[in-house]
Amino acid sequence: MELLRSNLARIRIPEPTTRIYKHECCISFDTPKSEGGLFVDMSTFLAFGRDYVDWNYEKTGNPVYLHIKQTKKADAEDRPSKKPTLLAIGLDGGFDNSEPQYEEFYEIVILPDNVTLPFPSVELPEKVRLAVDAILLAEGAERKEQLASWTADKKLVSKYATDLQQLDNGVAVPPVGWKCAKCDKTDNLWLNLTDGTILCGRKNWDGTGGNDHAVNHYKETGYPLAVKLGTVTADLEGADVYSYPEDESVVDPLLAHHLAHFGIDFSSLQKTEMTTAERELDQNFNFDWNRIQETGEDVEPLFGPGYTGLVNLGNSCYLAATMQVMFSTRSFCSRYYLDQRLKEAFTTAPADPTVDLNMQLTKLAHGLLSGKYSGPVLEDNTANAVSSQKQEGIRPRMFKSVIAASHPEFSTMRQQDALEFFLHFIDQVERINSGTPNFDPSRSFKFGIEERLQCSSGKVTYNRRNDYILSLNIPLERAVNKKELAEFQNLKAERAAGGKELSADDIVRPRVSLKDCLDCFSAPEEVHDFYSTALTARTTAIKTAGLTSFPDYLVLHMRKFVMEEGWVPKKLDVYIDVPETIDISSMRSNGIQSGEELLPDSAAGDGEQSIKLLADDDIVAQLVSMGFNLLHCQKAAINTSNSGVEAAMDWLLNHMNDPDIDAPISENVQSPDIDQSKVDTLVSFGFEEKLAHKALKASGGDVEKATEWIFSSPSASTASDMDVTTSSGAAVDDTLMPDGGGKYRLLGFVSHIGTSTHCGHYVAHINKDGRWVIFNDEKVGVSKNPPMDMGYLYFFERLES
């Protein structure tokens, strides 16, 4: 006891705002359930596993720790499972984790001699008792962050609800027998709360759903709120209310009053329709869901080094699938596992290792690759305990927290785009390794892209940039099963005429070869409205593209998500035939060739500077057809340099509230002032400075939207003011990029199930030790039928010649 008293000065009583870690070791995935329990530093309130607490004592000199150990209670009687109503895991209303109950035991430990004192005990100094009580009563920092993220995702009260205008048009809605006012749809119906019109919902990517009549009605009238009929019951909290201008499901606190206006007695209504969230849940059990997850297959579970699962933290499967592939590459495995020990990372980390990306990447690598956390779960704690076919996996909470710290979307518990996460992750890794580029594992994914443009004068220019992904369009017109598709369309028409529905077995999807997708990337493409410095006029140029280097790991992104008219996202229902080996040697670009003449640089004040940029009529017409103001549409086209409808729409949505949006178009359109720091950020991603200026201009100065604009605009680097200010283009540093032959083997792929990248589920399949393995959150097993034709991101590893 005297030893403890002599160290009272090293003990702190935590404040209510103090971050307390008591659920997981900050440098490993040990928890209170682990064999050695968890040791909470009573000065910093960081937690350490049994094998690592001595490291903290060596680094900080803090001697006093609260030791927390949990042991499993006897299993209670089986309870019936409830159907989930929330797109979450481990939360009330979400998917049940069926976790067992544990008892906790505590003691005070004093290092370095491991002196132990029992807790609770009246003999302990009051300061120690107060500190321990505060630690035990406090919500753990890990749990606080998770709860804050979920709370941020709750439905908000619509700002249109309080003062919603309701027309006195005599409309009375019957309790049954509803039908769309513009078609024969009798399901997926929405009641507009302003005029009482009943219309069908949006059309889904697979052709199901409605005919977009409800959303089109909003575009025509501006009436903002609608409620889904069939979801209204006596419990109005379960009603699905959608706000079109806010573009999300919302809460209408006056819904009872708004329904009564149309004679609806909600207390007598029975639920007949699924809410949007419930429909998303139901879609999880379709054919794609079963095939990608290999549901129904007798999957052999795998355990050991490299076969550790990642527990879903609540819509974190995009992170889990991506990181499983990343740590299956030699570059990331070497950098954060083979070549970096945990103790080294902890010793060099700042005082709080939970906020250090290098530490958390090393922790994650050792957690996934060591095999320490990849054993089968014991069914009970008795001497007769038997191993189950499941593994607990590890929870990447601290890694998610630190990688998401600089990104507002990834810090939420909403589903995210695996592609966006991959690019964000690569960017962060490159940043923390900027001082030692030779050890940067992200470099193995980096490659150069060169675009060649030839105008009608015969002269050429080259634009170059660096990238980490090769984004490929899917040419549906090159489907290899056109005959089967035609027969399917005839069957579909026959069934529709007879009032019958198609079964899942009847559906035929386009099948396109990966080679055709790669060929489309390199194929010649016309670039209209190209300003030629040789002709000092606008003309049509021919653009071709190729790679200046071949990376160690080539990531192919299949553009399965496109925007339909009306700014409605659509997922292409298509299969991609992907071989296990590819050769892209023919895609190499070798720069200017003998006999080619470069376009001259433009002189200040000549040519382009004196030409008034005119809005593209086709772009303007498409925007006007969506219900937007003509002048606004012209400005959108001009300010995005006529690069496409999507870019113009993005600009329009970001500038609708500009004070000068209704001002006439001036003779000489001035570019908006762009923050140079944002330009520098995009340049650090590998984009040319002029392209960065153009992207920021098109996206209202938002870096994230500018990056997305570049990726989503095939002609981004060739339109208008980016055209040909220099014949050689900005210099791109190729010295730190790997290069080699063009032959690759498929290492793994990430598949997506759902109607958009922001809902559904992600799963990874990886070729390990000569066999395909499925990584589905914490479930890891042998893949019998890897769905190689359903990937969203494909990761190829270069073959050594």
Disulfide bonds with the S-S distance in Angstrom:
none
